[in-house]
Structures are given as C-alpha cells and as structure tokens.
Amino acid sequence: MTLFTLEGDRHRAMLHEPRPLAPRSREAVVPDRIVLESPVGEFVLSDI
C-alpha cells in the first residue's frame, strides 16, 4: 500500500515525512509546573 509517491526524477529518493492515517483527538496540554516568582527552585537528579 503506497500512501505517497514522489513525482518525476525524485522516484529514487526516500521520503521520511510522517503522515496521519486517521484523524485523532488533540493531546492534552500540560500546564506549567514552575513558579516564576519563587527565589529558589528544585533540581531532581536520578541515576537510573
């Protein structure tokens, strides 16, 4: 099954462009988790 073909002299080129196969709902927006007014912050370091 071919979704998209290149025209003309470009038929030997590879196309790596994601194409949606079906409509989907929009992803949820992640709210900011920082407080810009705070004089200090938190840094988490994990050795996985």
Secondary structure, 3 states (H helix, E strand, C coil): CCCCCCCHHHHHCCCCCCCCCCCCCCCCCCCCCCCCCCCCCCCCCCCC
